[in-house]
């Protein structure tokens, strides 16, 4: 069994003892560099995977938003009038607005 010196009382203590039996001070263990490296690799890997998943989820939403906002206003209004997924009241409002802006729809 290996022994270490207590930093407080400098007596020899077993290397697995959590506290010094002579003075009662807590013995700090130094972490091995290999364990620290493994924990860092796991942490950064999980972080990279999380960022990748979030990026994948939001990139598709951004593409849809970009496609919707890149079209001219008249095209958006025409699609709103023909879109069956919009609630009827919203569809009527969009079509009413489109008919008021009739000059823009003809372009």
Residue frames as qw, qx, qy, qz and C-alpha x, y, z in Angstrom:
[[0.000, 0.891, 0.454, 0.000, 0.00, 0.00, 0.00],
 [0.417, 0.407, -0.013, 0.813, 1.43, 3.33, -1.03],
 [0.309, -0.741, -0.432, 0.411, 1.44, 6.26, 1.30],
 [0.276, 0.693, 0.124, 0.654, 1.46, 10.02, 0.87],
 [0.295, -0.133, -0.444, 0.836, 2.35, 12.90, 3.18],
 [0.048, -0.820, -0.560, 0.105, -0.50, 14.94, 4.66],
 [0.326, 0.598, 0.073, 0.728, -0.18, 18.57, 3.49],
 [0.389, -0.822, -0.048, -0.413, -1.32, 19.85, 6.91],
 [0.685, -0.667, 0.285, -0.070, 0.64, 17.75, 9.44],
 [0.362, 0.673, -0.639, -0.089, 3.19, 16.10, 7.11],
 [0.580, -0.242, 0.754, -0.190, 2.53, 12.64, 8.59],
 [0.140, 0.141, -0.866, -0.458, 2.38, 9.59, 6.34],
 [0.632, 0.217, 0.413, -0.619, -1.13, 8.57, 5.35],
 [0.525, 0.186, 0.802, 0.217, -2.45, 5.79, 3.12],
 [0.014, -0.106, 0.431, 0.896, -3.10, 7.01, -0.40],
 [0.240, -0.416, -0.757, -0.444, -6.76, 5.89, -0.33],
 [0.225, -0.499, -0.629, 0.552, -7.65, 7.65, 2.93],
 [0.098, 0.790, 0.419, 0.436, -10.18, 10.49, 2.45],
 [0.253, -0.916, 0.112, -0.290, -9.00, 12.30, 5.61],
 [0.354, 0.486, -0.671, 0.434, -5.79, 12.32, 7.59],
 [0.726, -0.453, -0.518, 0.001, -6.13, 10.05, 10.67],
 [0.539, -0.125, -0.369, 0.747, -3.61, 12.21, 12.55],
 [0.049, -0.161, -0.156, 0.973, -5.00, 15.74, 12.09],
 [0.331, 0.565, 0.693, -0.301, -8.39, 15.18, 10.41],
 [0.202, 0.582, -0.216, -0.757, -7.73, 17.41, 7.39],
 [0.811, 0.468, 0.289, -0.198, -9.32, 16.47, 4.10],
 [0.460, -0.330, 0.617, 0.546, -6.92, 15.00, 1.58],
 [0.544, 0.663, -0.066, -0.510, -7.32, 16.31, -1.96],
 [0.753, 0.052, 0.589, 0.287, -6.74, 13.89, -4.76],
 [0.118, 0.540, -0.420, -0.720, -5.16, 15.03, -7.96],
 [0.823, 0.406, 0.275, -0.287, -7.06, 13.83, -11.00],
 [0.625, -0.116, 0.590, 0.497, -5.20, 11.81, -13.54],
 [0.130, 0.453, -0.329, -0.818, -4.66, 13.63, -16.86],
 [0.061, -0.080, -0.901, -0.423, -6.22, 10.71, -18.74],
 [0.002, 0.576, 0.788, -0.218, -9.53, 10.98, -16.87],
 [0.061, 0.667, 0.117, -0.734, -9.62, 14.74, -17.41],
 [0.070, 0.297, -0.624, -0.719, -8.91, 14.29, -21.13],
 [0.028, -0.292, -0.933, -0.209, -11.67, 11.69, -21.49],
 [0.029, 0.678, 0.592, -0.434, -14.18, 13.96, -19.75],
 [0.062, 0.586, -0.168, -0.790, -13.21, 16.87, -22.01],
 [0.054, 0.086, -0.804, -0.586, -13.58, 14.77, -25.15],
 [0.021, -0.475, -0.880, 0.013, -17.00, 13.52, -24.06],
 [0.024, 0.694, 0.365, -0.620, -18.16, 17.03, -23.14],
 [0.094, 0.494, -0.367, -0.783, -17.06, 18.58, -26.43],
 [0.023, -0.089, -0.905, -0.415, -18.54, 15.67, -28.41],
 [0.017, 0.606, 0.768, -0.208, -21.91, 16.11, -26.73],
 [0.038, 0.685, 0.093, -0.722, -21.74, 19.85, -27.31],
 [0.048, 0.297, -0.630, -0.716, -20.92, 19.37, -31.00],
 [0.014, -0.307, -0.926, -0.220, -23.79, 16.90, -31.43],
 [0.027, 0.685, 0.575, -0.447, -26.23, 19.27, -29.73],
 [0.070, 0.599, -0.181, -0.776, -25.18, 22.16, -31.94],
 [0.023, 0.096, -0.820, -0.563, -25.51, 19.92, -35.02],
 [0.017, 0.486, 0.873, -0.019, -29.02, 18.81, -34.07],
 [0.049, 0.735, 0.334, -0.588, -30.16, 22.36, -33.37],
 [0.025, 0.461, -0.449, -0.765, -28.62, 23.54, -36.64],
 [0.006, 0.134, 0.905, 0.404, -30.42, 20.80, -38.58],
 [0.032, 0.626, 0.746, -0.226, -33.76, 21.62, -36.99],
 [0.041, 0.781, 0.176, -0.598, -33.54, 25.36, -37.55],
 [0.131, -0.307, 0.576, 0.746, -31.96, 25.27, -41.02],
 [0.082, 0.385, 0.852, 0.345, -35.10, 23.70, -42.52],
 [0.036, -0.807, -0.513, 0.290, -37.30, 26.30, -40.83],
 [0.140, -0.652, 0.175, 0.724, -35.01, 29.07, -42.04],
 [0.164, -0.010, 0.745, 0.647, -35.13, 27.74, -45.61],
 [0.039, 0.629, 0.764, 0.137, -38.94, 27.78, -45.53],
 [0.116, -0.830, -0.260, 0.480, -38.95, 31.31, -44.09],
 [0.200, -0.458, 0.418, 0.758, -36.44, 32.51, -46.67],
 [0.146, 0.244, 0.811, 0.511, -38.49, 30.98, -49.49],
 [0.018, -0.757, -0.650, 0.061, -41.69, 32.62, -48.23],
 [0.141, -0.844, -0.106, 0.507, -40.14, 36.06, -47.80],
 [0.317, -0.300, 0.519, 0.735, -38.18, 36.07, -51.06],
 [0.238, 0.497, 0.738, 0.390, -41.32, 36.02, -53.22],
 [0.047, -0.251, -0.111, -0.961, -42.94, 39.27, -54.34],
 [0.298, 0.109, 0.559, -0.767, -45.92, 40.44, -52.32],
 [0.655, 0.214, -0.202, -0.696, -48.38, 39.76, -55.14],
 [0.582, 0.152, -0.792, -0.106, -47.29, 36.13, -55.35],
 [0.069, 0.006, -0.817, 0.572, -47.65, 35.76, -51.58],
 [0.464, 0.167, 0.297, -0.817, -51.19, 37.15, -51.74],
 [0.685, 0.211, -0.479, -0.506, -52.16, 34.87, -54.62],
 [0.448, 0.094, -0.875, 0.157, -50.85, 31.89, -52.67],
 [0.144, 0.043, 0.659, -0.737, -52.73, 33.01, -49.55],
 [0.623, 0.172, -0.007, -0.763, -55.98, 33.07, -51.54],
 [0.774, 0.200, -0.517, -0.306, -55.43, 29.56, -52.89],
 [0.188, 0.290, -0.860, 0.376, -53.85, 28.02, -49.78],
 [0.677, -0.384, -0.496, -0.384, -56.21, 25.52, -48.17],
 [0.611, -0.179, -0.613, 0.468, -54.28, 25.31, -44.90],
 [0.018, 0.161, -0.242, 0.957, -55.16, 28.85, -43.82],
 [0.125, 0.454, 0.750, -0.464, -58.23, 29.37, -41.67],
 [0.247, 0.657, 0.613, 0.363, -61.20, 30.66, -43.69],
 [0.125, -0.954, -0.208, 0.177, -61.32, 34.03, -41.89],
 [0.400, -0.606, 0.373, 0.578, -57.61, 34.60, -42.54],
 [0.434, 0.191, 0.688, 0.549, -58.07, 33.51, -46.14],
 [0.153, 0.843, 0.496, 0.141, -60.91, 35.99, -46.66],
 [0.236, -0.900, 0.040, 0.363, -58.81, 38.80, -45.20],
 [0.451, -0.351, 0.551, 0.608, -55.86, 37.95, -47.44],
 [0.351, 0.414, 0.698, 0.468, -58.05, 37.72, -50.54],
 [0.020, 0.930, 0.360, -0.062, -59.87, 40.94, -49.69],
 [0.307, -0.768, 0.248, 0.505, -56.53, 42.68, -49.34],
 [0.453, -0.057, 0.674, 0.580, -55.41, 41.15, -52.63],
 [0.273, 0.684, 0.612, 0.289, -58.49, 42.44, -54.41],
 [0.108, -0.957, -0.118, 0.243, -57.87, 45.92, -52.99],
 [0.263, -0.664, 0.503, 0.487, -54.31, 45.74, -54.30],
 [0.810, 0.440, 0.387, -0.038, -55.51, 44.49, -57.68],
 [0.407, 0.871, -0.272, -0.049, -53.00, 46.58, -59.56],
 [0.222, -0.646, 0.730, -0.020, -50.17, 44.71, -57.84],
 [0.747, 0.013, 0.656, -0.104, -51.65, 41.29, -58.60],
 [0.743, 0.650, 0.121, -0.103, -51.65, 41.88, -62.33],
 [0.101, 0.834, -0.533, -0.102, -47.88, 42.37, -62.37]]
